[in-house]
Amino acid sequence: QVQLEESGGGLVQPGGSLQLSCVSSGDTFGIVLMAWYRQAPGKQRELVAAISSGRSTSYADSVKGRFTISKDNARRTLYLQMNSLKPEDTAVYYCHHRLRNQDYWGSGTQVTVSS
């Protein structure tokens, strides 16, 4: 079993920055992909950024150049550095891991961008 716990969300003004963290526990052998998703009220969950076991990264067009995904394997932690935040980035952000043909999700952390 794998558990994921996000932290780092909060209220920030437009143009500000936040760093999200996701710590994993349990048997995480065989991770092939880690990612951040988000879901805004009334909208579907969408992929924000992903990083493979080989550290290849991909981003949604809406966050390219502003967000950076990274990981620290020794700390079992996935990060999402979010800069130049906009009100449309407001959402619940979820950590996702895929391993051994199964998907695991955290419970989410709220990010609100507002003045």
Buried (B, 14 or more C-beta within 10 A) or exposed (E): EBEBBBBBBEEBEEEBEBEBBBBBEEEBEEBEBBBBBBBBEEEEBEBBBBBBEEEEEBBBEEBEEBBBBBBEEEEBBBBBBBBEBBEEBBBBBBBBBBBEEEEBBBEBBEBBBEE
